């Protein structure tokens, strides 16, 4: 019975750490850019885009399709970095002492 109690406590610790991690990631920021800095994207550590800044000079020589590509590139990079950040932090969370049957 003691093993079951320890497992339950470990599960609670892991759950608490995961909730703490979500809160921490929400406060971290990731900044990316595309097109030599013509498009800048800021996202939080969960990958949620918080800001997009577009240099007005881009409208002088480029069309909307070009701008769209730059925005997509910068957003994808921000989300990729957020996912990497999450994976790195998840490696620090204690694992439960059994393997998944799946």
N, C-alpha and C positions, 0 to 999 in steps of 0.2 A: 504493500500500500504506500510505503514511503517513496518508492520509485515513481508511482503515479502522481503523488503530490509534487515531487521535484519536477516532473515533466510539465505539470500544470503551471508551476511557478515560472519555469523557463519559457513556456508559451506566453505567459503574461508579460514577461520581461521583453521578449521579442516583439510582441504587439505594441508595447509602450515605446520601444526604440523605433519601430516603424512609424508610429504617429509623430514622434519627435523629429524623425528624419523628414517627413512630409512638411512639417512646419519650417524646418531649417532650409529645405530646398526652395520653399516659397520666398525666402528672403534673399537668396543668392541671385546674382544677375550674370548673364552671359551676353556679351556684345559681339556681334559679327558684322561683316560688311561684304559687299560685292561691288564689282565694277570700279575697283580702285577707290572705294570709299564713297561712291555716289549714292549707294543705298546702305543704310545702317539699321540693324535690327537689334533690339534688346529683348531678351526673354528671361523668365525666372528659371530657377533650377528644376522646375517641373516641366519646362518646355513651353509654357504659356507665353505667347508674344505679348510684351508690354508696351513696345514702342517701335515705330518704323519712321526713319528720317530719310527723306529723299532730297538730294541736292538739286535745287531748281535748275541748275545748268544742264542737267540731263535732258530737259525738255527742248533745249536748243537744237540738238543734233540727233536725237533718237526718237523712235516711235514707241507707242504703248506696249507693243509686243516685247521689245527690248527691255523696257522697264519691268514688265511682268516677270521676265526671266531673272532679272537681277533680284527682285523681291523674293521670288521663290527660292533662289539659290541661298540668299542670306537667311531666310526663315528655316530652310532645311538644315543648314549648318548649325544654327542656334539650337534646333531641336535635337540634332545628332549629339552636340556637345552636352546638352542637358541629359540625354539618355546615358552617355558615358559617365557623367557625374553621378547619376543615380546608381549605375552599376558599381562604380568604385565605392560608393557609400554602403551599398548593400553587402559588399564583401566583408565589411566591418561588423555587420549584424551577426550575433551568434546564431548558429544553425541548430535546429532541433536534432536530437541524437538518433534519428532514424531516416531511412530513405523513403522516397515516395514510391508507391507501387505502380506508378504510371510511367 
